[in-house]
Amino acid sequence: MKQRTWPPNKGPSPFSSLPFPNLTPSSDSSSNFKTPIKTSPNPSSSTPSPSSSHAADFSALPYDILAKIAASFSIPNLQAASLVCRSWAEALRPLREAMLLLRWGKRFKHGLPTVRPNIDKALDSFIKAADLGSALAMVDAGLLYWQMGHKHKAVSFYHKAAQLGDPAGQCNLAISYLQAEPPNTREALKWLYKASSGGNVRAQYQLALCLHRGHGTNCNMKEAAKWYLKAAEGGYVRAMYNISLCYTSGEGLIHSHKLARKWMKRAADHGHSKAQFEHGLSLFSEGELMKAVVYLELATRAGERAAARVKNVVLQRFSESSRDRAMLLADRWRALPSC
């Protein structure tokens, strides 16, 4: 992309919509891009054919309803929806423009080699994109307001995104209710369930914590373990560690040493320091001394003091070359990516 520090301000709209292939115009210019319903040649039958009824439903969907449905769409999904028919393409034009504003906002928020970070410009882009109906931009605007200490404004944007069905907005709104003084756990649980059902792994983990600790509800370890497992399978590292503990203790799930070890290792490989310590202890007890030292060293570097004491005991059994190799392996270790 050609580098610019800020989109031009000339003309009624400084942003063009996201590109998508040109659609063939309808031959009926008076249809306002709507596909007419074909009537049956039999006058006694008032039911249109399935294909014509289906096509009419696409084009007849009100613009405001379609915009709400698509408010949380990613760019590929938005482009695909714009190809359904001319009517949809026209209705989704504001959201395609919002995606460009959202891109510029993220560039100003994080900075690029040719774009300097500018929080004010980032926030301005997010707000303009939110005004065009983008739930994704509402969440980003809320995050910036929260970081700036304007929590009331942040919650307002989170609430708008949550009502449009955005799982990230629902999750952030729920967490803001949990952190309020006093906490509004009833509303928090309501939105956590919605976000968790929508696949947001952070919400799944937070919901599991509430169910585990009995925050705003009765303690329910079986339900908590269910959401810990979903979050862990979705890549949430803290959930990986907690589900390992559930399998170890048999709380909420059947006791399984094999599954407990599997999830503890996954959490350790994703950089969870306590998991690295505990997995190192397991390796030590099984006689895998070199691997044990590597994990214990990683845990030590992350601040786990108890890991350092165990590591030093193991290192006393090593030759100097083995110690050097263990430290080299720890230096080369990289955490697996997580959500």
C-alpha positions as CSV (number, residue, x, y, z in Angstrom):
1,M,0.0,0.0,0.0
2,K,1.2,3.5,-0.8
3,Q,2.3,5.1,2.4
4,R,0.3,8.0,3.7
5,T,0.3,9.6,7.2
6,W,-3.4,10.3,7.1
7,P,-6.2,9.9,4.5
8,P,-7.0,13.0,2.5
9,N,-9.9,15.2,3.6
10,K,-11.0,16.3,0.2
11,G,-14.5,15.5,-1.1
12,P,-17.6,14.4,0.7
13,S,-16.1,11.1,1.7
14,P,-12.3,10.8,2.2
15,F,-12.5,7.0,2.2
16,S,-13.5,4.7,-0.7
17,S,-15.2,1.5,0.2
18,L,-13.3,-1.8,0.2
19,P,-12.9,-3.2,-3.3
20,F,-15.0,-6.1,-4.5
21,P,-15.8,-7.3,-8.0
22,N,-18.3,-5.3,-10.0
23,L,-21.8,-6.7,-9.9
24,T,-23.8,-6.9,-13.1
25,P,-26.6,-4.3,-13.0
26,S,-30.1,-5.6,-13.0
27,S,-31.9,-5.3,-16.4
28,D,-34.9,-3.9,-14.6
29,S,-33.8,-0.3,-13.7
30,S,-37.1,0.4,-11.9
31,S,-36.6,-2.4,-9.4
32,N,-34.2,-0.4,-7.2
33,F,-31.8,-3.4,-7.2
34,K,-34.5,-5.7,-5.9
35,T,-35.2,-9.0,-7.6
36,P,-38.9,-9.2,-8.5
37,I,-40.9,-12.2,-7.4
38,K,-41.9,-14.4,-10.3
39,T,-45.6,-15.3,-10.2
40,S,-46.8,-18.7,-11.0
41,P,-48.5,-19.2,-14.4
42,N,-51.3,-21.0,-12.6
43,P,-53.6,-18.3,-11.2
44,S,-55.0,-20.7,-8.6
45,S,-51.6,-21.0,-7.0
46,S,-50.5,-18.0,-4.9
47,T,-47.3,-19.6,-3.7
48,P,-44.1,-18.4,-5.5
49,S,-41.5,-21.0,-6.5
50,P,-38.8,-21.7,-3.8
51,S,-36.0,-20.2,-6.0
52,S,-37.8,-16.9,-6.6
53,S,-38.9,-16.5,-3.0
54,H,-35.4,-17.1,-1.8
55,A,-34.0,-14.5,-4.2
56,A,-36.6,-12.0,-3.1
57,D,-35.7,-12.5,0.5
58,F,-32.1,-11.5,-0.2
59,S,-32.8,-8.2,-1.8
60,A,-35.9,-7.3,0.3
61,L,-34.0,-7.4,3.6
62,P,-34.2,-3.9,5.1
63,Y,-30.9,-2.0,5.1
64,D,-30.8,-1.3,8.8
65,I,-31.4,-5.0,9.7
66,L,-28.7,-6.1,7.3
67,A,-26.2,-3.6,8.7
68,K,-26.9,-4.8,12.2
69,I,-26.3,-8.4,11.1
70,A,-23.1,-7.5,9.4
71,A,-21.8,-5.1,12.1
72,S,-19.3,-7.7,13.4
73,F,-18.3,-9.1,10.1
74,S,-14.6,-9.5,9.2
75,I,-13.3,-8.0,5.9
76,P,-13.6,-11.3,4.0
77,N,-17.1,-11.9,5.2
78,L,-18.1,-8.4,4.5
79,Q,-16.8,-8.6,1.0
80,A,-18.6,-11.9,0.4
81,A,-21.9,-10.5,1.7
82,S,-21.5,-7.6,-0.6
83,L,-21.5,-10.0,-3.6
84,V,-24.9,-11.5,-2.8
85,C,-26.8,-8.8,-4.8
86,R,-26.7,-5.2,-5.7
87,S,-29.1,-4.3,-2.8
88,W,-26.8,-5.9,-0.3
89,A,-23.7,-4.2,-1.8
90,E,-25.4,-0.8,-1.4
91,A,-26.6,-1.5,2.1
92,L,-23.1,-2.6,3.3
93,R,-21.2,0.3,1.7
94,P,-20.9,2.2,5.1
95,L,-19.5,-0.9,6.7
96,R,-16.9,-1.3,4.0
97,E,-15.9,2.3,4.5
98,A,-15.7,1.6,8.2
99,M,-13.2,-1.2,7.6
100,L,-10.8,1.3,6.0
101,L,-11.2,3.7,9.0
102,L,-10.6,0.7,11.3
103,R,-7.4,-0.1,9.4
104,W,-6.1,3.4,9.8
105,G,-7.0,3.5,13.4
106,K,-5.0,0.3,14.1
107,R,-2.0,1.8,12.2
108,F,-2.1,4.9,14.3
109,K,-2.6,2.9,17.5
110,H,0.3,0.5,17.0
111,G,2.5,2.5,14.6
112,L,4.2,1.3,11.5
113,P,7.7,2.1,10.0
114,T,6.1,5.0,8.1
115,V,3.2,5.9,10.4
116,R,4.0,7.2,13.9
117,P,1.7,6.1,16.7
118,N,-0.9,8.7,17.4
119,I,-3.6,7.8,20.0
120,D,-5.8,10.8,19.2
121,K,-5.9,10.0,15.5
122,A,-6.5,6.3,16.2
123,L,-9.4,7.1,18.5
124,D,-10.8,9.5,15.9
125,S,-10.7,6.8,13.2
126,F,-12.3,4.2,15.5
127,I,-15.1,6.6,16.5
128,K,-15.8,7.5,12.8
129,A,-15.9,3.8,12.0
130,A,-18.2,3.1,14.9
131,D,-20.5,5.8,13.7
132,L,-20.8,3.9,10.4
133,G,-22.0,0.8,12.4
134,S,-18.8,-1.3,12.8
135,A,-19.0,-3.3,16.1
136,L,-15.3,-4.1,15.7
137,A,-14.5,-0.3,15.8
138,M,-16.7,0.1,18.8
139,V,-14.6,-2.4,20.7
140,D,-11.4,-0.7,19.7
141,A,-12.7,2.7,20.7
142,G,-13.8,1.3,24.0
143,L,-10.3,-0.2,24.6
144,L,-8.6,3.1,24.0
145,Y,-11.1,5.0,26.3
146,W,-10.5,2.4,29.0
147,Q,-6.7,2.8,28.7
148,M,-7.1,6.6,28.9
149,G,-9.1,6.2,32.1
150,H,-12.5,7.2,30.6
151,K,-14.2,4.0,31.7
152,H,-17.8,5.4,31.3
153,K,-17.2,6.1,27.7
154,A,-15.5,2.7,27.2
155,V,-18.5,0.9,28.7
156,S,-20.8,2.8,26.4
157,F,-19.0,1.6,23.3
158,Y,-18.7,-2.0,24.7
159,H,-22.5,-2.0,25.3
160,K,-23.2,-0.9,21.7
161,A,-20.9,-3.6,20.3
162,A,-22.4,-6.2,22.7
163,Q,-26.0,-5.4,21.6
164,L,-24.9,-5.9,18.0
165,G,-23.8,-9.4,18.9
166,D,-20.0,-8.9,18.9
167,P,-18.4,-11.5,21.3
168,A,-15.4,-9.3,22.1
169,G,-17.7,-6.4,23.0
170,Q,-19.8,-8.7,25.1
171,C,-16.7,-10.1,26.9
172,N,-15.3,-6.6,27.6
173,L,-18.6,-5.4,28.8
174,A,-18.9,-8.3,31.2
175,I,-15.4,-7.8,32.6
176,S,-16.1,-4.1,33.1
177,Y,-19.2,-5.1,35.2
178,L,-17.0,-7.4,37.2
179,Q,-14.5,-4.7,37.9
180,A,-17.1,-2.1,38.8
181,E,-17.6,-0.8,42.4
182,P,-19.7,-2.6,43.4
183,P,-19.5,-5.4,40.9
184,N,-22.6,-6.2,38.8
185,T,-22.2,-9.9,38.7
186,R,-25.7,-10.6,37.4
187,E,-25.1,-8.5,34.2
188,A,-21.6,-9.8,33.9
189,L,-22.7,-13.4,33.9
190,K,-25.4,-12.6,31.3
191,W,-22.9,-11.2,28.8
192,L,-20.2,-13.8,29.6
193,Y,-22.7,-16.5,28.6
194,K,-23.5,-14.7,25.4
195,A,-19.8,-14.1,24.5
196,S,-18.8,-17.7,25.5
197,S,-21.6,-19.1,23.3
198,G,-20.2,-16.9,20.5
199,G,-16.8,-18.6,20.9
200,N,-14.8,-15.9,22.7
201,V,-12.1,-17.8,24.6
202,R,-11.4,-15.1,27.1
203,A,-15.1,-14.9,28.0
204,Q,-15.1,-18.7,28.4
205,Y,-12.2,-18.6,30.8
206,Q,-13.8,-15.7,32.8
207,L,-17.1,-17.5,32.9
208,A,-15.4,-20.7,34.2
209,L,-13.7,-18.6,36.9
210,C,-17.0,-17.2,38.1
211,L,-18.6,-20.6,38.2
212,H,-15.5,-22.1,39.9
213,R,-15.4,-19.4,42.6
214,G,-19.1,-18.9,42.9
215,H,-19.0,-15.2,41.9
216,G,-22.6,-14.1,41.4
217,T,-23.8,-17.7,41.2
218,N,-23.4,-21.0,43.0
219,C,-20.1,-22.8,42.6
220,N,-20.5,-25.4,39.8
221,M,-17.3,-27.2,39.1
222,K,-18.8,-29.4,36.4
223,E,-19.9,-26.4,34.4
224,A,-16.7,-24.5,35.2
225,A,-14.6,-27.4,33.9
226,K,-16.7,-27.5,30.7
227,W,-15.9,-23.8,29.9
228,Y,-12.2,-24.2,31.0
229,L,-11.9,-27.0,28.5
230,K,-13.5,-25.0,25.7
231,A,-11.2,-22.1,26.4
232,A,-8.2,-24.4,26.5
233,E,-9.1,-26.0,23.2
234,G,-9.5,-22.5,21.8
235,G,-5.9,-21.6,22.8
236,Y,-6.3,-19.7,26.0
237,V,-3.2,-20.5,28.0
238,R,-4.5,-19.9,31.6
239,A,-7.4,-22.3,30.8
240,M,-4.9,-24.9,29.7
241,Y,-3.3,-24.8,33.1
242,N,-6.6,-24.8,35.0
243,I,-8.1,-27.7,33.0
244,S,-4.9,-29.7,33.8
245,L,-5.6,-29.1,37.5
246,C,-9.2,-30.2,37.0
247,Y,-8.0,-33.5,35.5
248,T,-5.4,-33.9,38.2
249,S,-7.9,-33.4,41.1
250,G,-10.9,-34.9,39.3
251,E,-12.9,-31.8,40.0
252,G,-15.6,-31.3,37.4
253,L,-14.1,-34.0,35.2
254,I,-12.9,-37.6,35.6
255,H,-9.5,-38.0,37.1
256,S,-6.9,-38.5,34.3
257,H,-3.2,-38.3,34.7
258,K,-2.7,-38.6,31.0
259,L,-4.9,-35.7,30.1
260,A,-3.6,-33.6,33.1
261,R,0.0,-34.1,31.8
262,K,-1.1,-33.3,28.2
263,W,-2.6,-29.9,29.2
264,M,0.1,-29.0,31.6
265,K,2.7,-29.5,28.9
266,R,0.7,-27.4,26.4
267,A,0.4,-24.6,29.0
268,A,4.2,-24.8,29.6
269,D,4.9,-24.8,25.9
270,H,2.8,-21.7,25.5
271,G,4.8,-19.9,28.2
272,H,2.8,-20.4,31.4
273,S,5.4,-20.1,34.2
274,K,3.7,-22.2,36.8
275,A,3.0,-24.9,34.2
276,Q,6.7,-24.9,33.3
277,F,7.6,-25.4,36.9
278,E,5.1,-28.2,37.4
279,H,5.9,-29.9,34.1
280,G,9.6,-29.7,35.0
281,L,8.9,-31.4,38.3
282,S,7.0,-34.2,36.5
283,L,9.9,-34.7,34.1
284,F,12.4,-34.7,37.1
285,S,10.3,-37.5,38.8
286,E,10.4,-39.5,35.6
287,G,14.1,-39.2,35.2
288,E,14.0,-36.9,32.2
289,L,16.7,-34.7,33.8
290,M,17.8,-32.6,30.7
291,K,14.2,-31.7,29.7
292,A,13.4,-31.1,33.4
293,V,16.2,-28.6,33.8
294,V,15.1,-26.7,30.6
295,Y,11.5,-26.2,31.9
296,L,12.7,-25.4,35.4
297,E,15.1,-22.8,33.9
298,L,12.3,-21.2,31.9
299,A,10.1,-21.1,35.0
300,T,13.0,-19.5,37.0
301,R,13.5,-16.8,34.4
302,A,9.8,-16.1,34.6
303,G,10.0,-15.5,38.3
304,E,9.2,-18.9,39.9
305,R,11.6,-18.9,42.8
306,A,10.8,-22.5,43.9
307,A,11.8,-23.7,40.4
308,A,15.3,-22.3,40.9
309,R,15.9,-24.4,44.0
310,V,14.9,-27.6,42.3
311,K,16.9,-26.7,39.2
312,N,20.0,-26.2,41.2
313,V,19.6,-29.6,42.8
314,V,19.3,-31.3,39.4
315,L,22.3,-29.3,38.0
316,Q,24.5,-30.8,40.6
317,R,24.2,-34.1,38.8
318,F,25.3,-32.6,35.5
319,S,28.7,-32.3,34.0
320,E,29.8,-28.8,32.9
321,S,29.0,-29.6,29.3
322,S,25.5,-30.9,30.1
323,R,24.8,-27.7,32.1
324,D,25.9,-25.6,29.2
325,R,23.7,-27.6,26.8
326,A,20.7,-27.2,29.1
327,M,21.2,-23.4,29.3
328,L,21.6,-23.3,25.5
329,L,18.3,-25.1,25.0
330,A,16.6,-22.7,27.3
331,D,18.1,-19.7,25.4
332,R,16.8,-21.1,22.1
333,W,13.3,-21.9,23.5
334,R,10.4,-19.9,22.1
335,A,6.8,-20.0,23.3
336,L,4.1,-21.3,21.0
337,P,1.7,-18.6,19.9
338,S,-1.5,-18.2,21.9
339,C,-4.6,-16.2,21.7
